[in-house]
Amino acid sequence: MAPEIDDKLQSNSRWPRLVGKVALVTGAGSGIGRATAILFARHGATTVCADIAAASTQETATAIAEPGGKALPVHLDVCSESNWETAVKDIVASQDHLDILVNCAGVSFAAPVTEMPLDDWRRVMAMNLEGTFLGTKHAIRAMRQQAAGGSIVNVSSASGIKASAGASAYSTSKAAVCMFTKAVAKECKERGDNIRLNTVCPGGVKTPLWKTMPFFQELMVRHGSEEAAFRALEQSGRFAEPEEIALAILYLASDEARFVTGTDLIIDGGYTL
């Protein structure tokens, strides 16, 4: 984390926005998910850190607990409906309520459409879209049982707004997340639910997800390190830090955004202009 961003986060947390809230954050083992979980805890939330990678999830929970925050590590495969049912049921049983869900877990994949295996297409859709659907479905069921309602923030991407050549599966899944969120936000509004749904659409962010991309692996080899590879890519504009995206998620999750639902908050430095 850049020191100046950490300073801003520490200053920002002096005005806690999530005291008494229980938040479930998927993909909390790294990247935007980890930054969001830590920021939520700084703002007083009991944060359920969910990820399929148990060790990484525990690292995030430890980073929250060491300075006195409240964190619960949970193993969660977002593609498994039974995992979601168990996770939400256990949270409500132990904490009495679930106020916030952040669907952050996701996967990226790039290949020309003519060379894309069907299994890879389905894997991207399952993780990015179906995982968001399942989390939203079961969180809403829980949130409808409480007068306070809740807030759901789904992490989409600028690639869901501006198409990227070679990333048809990823772009399609993220565009679908935006429309899914709007449709369910309208559904909740028409039912009279006190439940808000919004998306954040980040541009390029410095996260471990890039390491899975073949072209980025080639850049790391060519330039000698991950940071050097990022610097090479940043010739056309800098990448965001995960904490910058977390701040936007915090706003949408908090009561400050109580009149905001069905919106896409684009955080891309002007990439989609």
C-alpha positions in Angstrom: 0.0 0.0 0.0 1.3 3.5 -0.9 2.1 5.4 2.4 0.0 8.4 1.4 -3.0 6.2 0.8 -2.6 4.5 4.1 -2.4 7.9 5.8 -5.7 8.9 4.2 -7.3 5.7 5.2 -6.2 6.2 8.8 -7.5 9.8 8.8 -10.7 8.7 7.1 -11.4 6.1 9.8 -11.6 8.6 12.6 -15.1 9.2 11.5 -16.4 5.6 11.7 -19.2 4.8 9.3 -20.0 1.2 10.0 -20.3 0.9 13.7 -22.6 -2.0 14.6 -22.7 -3.3 11.1 -22.0 -6.9 10.0 -20.4 -7.1 6.6 -19.5 -10.1 4.4 -16.8 -9.5 1.9 -15.9 -12.2 -0.7 -12.5 -12.4 -2.3 -11.1 -11.1 1.0 -7.9 -13.0 0.8 -6.2 -10.4 -1.5 -6.5 -7.3 -3.6 -9.7 -5.2 -3.5 -11.4 -7.7 -1.2 -8.7 -7.6 1.4 -8.5 -3.8 1.3 -12.3 -3.5 1.7 -12.4 -6.0 4.6 -9.6 -4.1 6.4 -11.2 -0.7 5.7 -14.7 -1.9 6.9 -13.1 -3.1 10.1 -11.4 0.3 10.7 -14.9 1.8 10.4 -16.3 -0.4 13.1 -17.8 -3.3 11.2 -17.6 -6.9 12.2 -16.2 -8.1 9.0 -16.7 -11.7 7.7 -13.6 -12.3 5.5 -14.6 -14.9 2.9 -12.4 -16.6 0.3 -11.7 -20.0 -1.1 -8.1 -19.7 -0.1 -8.1 -20.4 3.7 -4.5 -19.2 4.4 -5.1 -15.9 2.7 -8.4 -15.4 4.4 -6.7 -16.0 7.8 -4.0 -13.4 6.9 -6.7 -10.8 6.3 -8.5 -11.6 9.5 -5.3 -11.4 11.4 -4.5 -8.1 9.9 -7.8 -6.8 11.1 -7.7 -8.4 14.6 -4.1 -7.4 15.5 -5.0 -3.7 15.9 -8.3 -4.6 17.6 -10.7 -5.0 14.8 -13.4 -7.6 14.6 -13.0 -10.3 11.9 -14.4 -13.7 11.2 -12.5 -15.8 8.5 -14.8 -18.1 6.4 -14.0 -20.6 3.7 -16.4 -19.9 0.8 -16.5 -21.2 -2.7 -18.8 -18.5 -4.3 -19.8 -21.0 -7.0 -21.4 -23.3 -4.5 -24.9 -22.5 -3.4 -24.6 -24.8 -0.4 -21.6 -22.8 0.7 -23.5 -19.6 0.5 -26.5 -21.1 2.4 -24.2 -22.2 5.2 -22.2 -19.0 5.3 -25.2 -16.7 5.5 -27.1 -18.9 8.0 -24.0 -19.1 10.3 -23.5 -15.3 10.2 -27.1 -14.6 11.1 -27.0 -17.2 13.9 -23.8 -15.8 15.4 -24.2 -12.1 14.7 -28.0 -11.8 14.6 -28.0 -9.8 11.3 -26.2 -9.3 8.0 -26.1 -5.6 6.9 -23.6 -5.5 4.0 -22.5 -7.9 1.3 -19.6 -7.1 -1.0 -19.3 -9.5 -3.9 -15.7 -9.0 -4.8 -14.4 -12.5 -5.6 -13.7 -12.9 -9.3 -11.4 -14.2 -12.0 -9.9 -12.8 -15.2 -9.1 -14.6 -18.4 -8.0 -13.5 -21.8 -8.0 -15.4 -25.1 -9.3 -14.7 -28.7 -12.8 -15.9 -29.0 -11.9 -18.5 -31.6 -9.3 -20.0 -29.3 -11.3 -19.9 -26.1 -12.2 -23.3 -24.6 -15.8 -23.5 -23.5 -14.7 -24.7 -20.0 -12.8 -21.4 -19.5 -15.8 -19.3 -20.7 -18.0 -21.2 -18.2 -15.4 -20.8 -15.4 -15.4 -17.0 -15.8 -19.2 -16.8 -15.9 -19.5 -19.1 -12.9 -17.1 -17.1 -10.7 -17.9 -13.6 -11.8 -21.6 -13.7 -12.6 -23.1 -16.8 -10.9 -21.1 -16.2 -7.7 -22.6 -12.7 -7.6 -26.1 -14.0 -8.2 -25.8 -16.6 -5.4 -24.4 -14.2 -2.9 -27.1 -11.6 -3.7 -29.9 -14.1 -3.6 -29.0 -15.4 -0.1 -28.0 -12.1 1.4 -31.4 -10.6 0.3 -33.2 -13.5 2.0 -31.4 -12.6 5.2 -31.7 -8.9 4.9 -35.5 -9.1 4.3 -35.8 -10.5 7.8 -34.5 -7.3 9.4 -36.0 -3.8 9.5 -32.7 -2.2 8.8 -32.5 -3.9 5.4 -29.0 -3.8 3.9 -26.6 -2.8 1.2 -25.1 -5.0 -1.5 -22.1 -3.8 -3.5 -21.1 -5.9 -6.5 -17.6 -5.4 -8.0 -17.9 -5.1 -11.8 -15.2 -3.6 -14.0 -14.6 -0.8 -16.5 -14.2 -3.7 -18.9 -17.9 -4.3 -18.5 -18.5 -0.8 -19.9 -15.7 -0.4 -22.4 -15.0 -3.6 -24.3 -11.5 -5.1 -24.3 -10.3 -7.1 -27.3 -9.3 -10.6 -26.2 -11.3 -10.4 -23.0 -14.8 -11.3 -24.3 -15.6 -13.6 -21.4 -14.4 -11.2 -18.7 -16.1 -8.2 -20.3 -19.3 -10.0 -20.8 -19.4 -11.3 -17.2 -18.8 -7.9 -15.8 -21.3 -6.2 -18.0 -23.8 -8.7 -16.9 -23.0 -8.0 -13.2 -24.0 -4.3 -13.9 -27.3 -5.2 -15.4 -28.1 -7.9 -12.9 -27.5 -5.4 -10.1 -29.8 -2.8 -11.6 -32.6 -5.4 -12.2 -32.4 -6.6 -8.6 -32.2 -3.1 -7.2 -35.4 -2.3 -9.0 -37.0 -5.5 -7.8 -36.1 -4.7 -4.2 -37.4 -1.1 -4.6 -40.7 -2.2 -6.1 -41.2 -4.7 -3.2 -40.6 -2.0 -0.7 -37.4 -3.7 0.7 -35.0 -1.5 2.5 -32.2 -3.1 0.5 -29.9 -1.2 -1.9 -27.7 -2.7 -4.6 -24.9 -0.9 -6.5 -21.8 -1.7 -8.5 -18.3 -0.3 -8.5 -16.5 -0.5 -11.9 -12.7 -0.2 -11.4 -10.3 0.3 -14.2 -6.8 -1.1 -13.8 -6.0 -1.9 -10.2 -2.7 -3.3 -8.7 -3.9 -6.7 -7.6 -2.6 -10.3 -7.7 -5.2 -11.0 -10.4 -2.8 -9.7 -13.0 -0.3 -12.4 -12.2 -2.6 -14.9 -13.7 -2.6 -13.2 -17.1 -0.1 -14.7 -19.6 0.8 -11.3 -21.1 1.6 -9.9 -17.6 3.7 -12.9 -16.8 5.7 -12.2 -19.9 6.1 -8.5 -18.9 7.4 -9.6 -15.5 10.0 -11.8 -17.1 10.9 -9.1 -19.6 11.2 -6.3 -17.0 12.4 -8.3 -14.0 9.7 -7.7 -11.4 6.0 -7.2 -10.8 6.5 -3.5 -10.0 8.5 -3.0 -13.2 5.8 -4.7 -15.2 3.2 -2.4 -13.7 5.4 0.6 -14.6 5.6 -0.6 -18.2 1.8 -0.8 -18.4 1.3 2.6 -16.6 2.9 4.5 -19.5 -0.7 5.1 -20.7 -2.0 6.0 -17.2 -1.4 4.8 -13.6 -3.1 1.9 -11.9 -5.3 2.4 -8.9 -4.4 1.0 -5.5 -6.9 -1.5 -4.0 -7.5 0.9 -1.2 -8.8 3.6 -3.6 -11.5 1.2 -4.7 -12.3 0.2 -1.2 -13.1 3.8 -0.3 -15.8 3.8 -3.0 -17.2 0.5 -1.8 -17.3 1.9 1.8 -19.4 4.9 0.6 -21.9 2.7 -1.2 -22.1 0.2 1.7 -22.6 3.0 4.3 -25.7 4.9 5.3 -24.3 7.9 3.6 -25.5 6.3 0.4 -28.9 5.5 1.7 -30.5 7.2 -1.4 -28.2 5.5 -3.9 -29.4 2.3 -5.5 -29.0 0.7 -9.0 -26.0 2.8 -9.9 -22.6 2.0 -11.4 -19.8 3.9 -9.7 -16.9 4.1 -12.3 -13.4 4.4 -10.8 -11.0 4.3 -13.7 -9.1 7.6 -14.0 -11.1 8.4 -17.1 -10.4 5.2 -19.0 -14.0 4.8 -20.2 -14.4 8.4 -21.3 
